[in-house]
């Protein structure tokens, strides 16, 4: 079972940038698809971005496409979410998630597909 720990959250002004990191423990991280989700106050958790274990297959929610970039470093067992041009509506708790995948090209945008979750990290964007 993979265990996940997010870091890098904080407060930033609109238009600024943050980079979130998700460190994973466990030998099978290299065969897990990874995802980032977020939950704003009073709203359901929503999908933001996902990456296959090949590191090449990517998929983004329309709300973050062109502003967020997901990537992974297999040597460090870490997945990143680079967030640029942040908006106040990006304010949320951001969660990292992992799930085993048969193919490196498989990516998942449904939270029901994920087996492991981190505790979350708060991102606040002020106007």
N, C-alpha and C positions, 0 to 999 in steps of 0.2 A: 504494500500500500504506500502510495506517495503522500508525503506530508508537505504542505505548502506554507510559505511565510512571505507576505507582501511587505514592501517598504517603499519609501519615496514619496508618500503623500505629503500634503501640506497646504498652505494657503498661497495663492498667487493672484495677481491682478489680471483682468481680462486682456487677452492678447499675449499673455505670457506662456511659459512652457514648464512642464514637469516630466520627469521620467520615473515611472514605477518599475519596480523589480519584484520578481517572484522567485524565491529560491526553493528548490525542490530537493527532498531527500529521497533516497531509494534508488536501487540499481536500474530500475526499468524506466526511468524518466525519458530515456532516449527513444522509447517506443510509445510515448504518450502524446496525444494532441493536447494543446493548451488553449485556454481561452481567458479573456477578461470580460467581466460583467460589471455592472454598476447599479446602485440603488440610490435614488434621490429620496429625500424626505417625503413621506406620504405616497410614494409610488412603488410599483412592483420592480423587482430586479429585472434589468434588461441587458441584452447582449451588446458588447462593444466590438470585440475583435477575437479572432482565433487563428492559430497557426498549426500546421501539421508537423509531425515529427521529422519530416524531411527539411523543415526550415524554409521551404519554398512556397508551399500552398498557404495562402492567406485569404481571409475573408473579413470584411468590415461591415458594421452597421452603417446605413446611409448617413446617420447623424454625426458620425466621426470620420467618415471616409475623406481622405485628402488632408486631414489634420492629425490623425493618430497613426502611429506605425508600430506594429507588433514585430518582435524578433526574438530569437532564442540563441543562447550560447550553450552548446551541449557540453563543452568542457567544464563550464561552471554550473551546470544544472540550473540554469536561470532563464527565465523568459522576461522580456521587457515590454513596456508600453510607453513609447515616446509620445507625449501629448503636446502639440503645438497649437497656437492660435486659440487658446482656451477661451471659453465663453462661460458666463455665469450659469447657464443651463447644464454645464458639465459638472457642476457641484454634485457630489455623490460619494458614497462609500464604494470603493472599487475592490472587486474580488477576483482573485486568480482561481482558475479551475483546471483540473486535469482529468483525462480519461484515456485508457489504453485504446490503441487503434491498430488495426491489422495492416494498414497501409500508411505510408508517410504522407500521402496526399490527402488523407481524410481530414476534414475540418468540421467542426460542429458549432452551430449557433443556438441550439436549444439547451437550456440549462439542465434539462432532464437527462441528457446524454452524458453528463459529467459525473465522475465517481468521487472525486476529492476536491475539497474547497479550502481556501485559506480563510483567515479571520477577517480580512478586509483592511483597507487603509483609506483614510478620509482625504478627499480632495475638495478644497473650497476655492472657488473663483469669484473674486469680488469685482463689481462693476466700477 
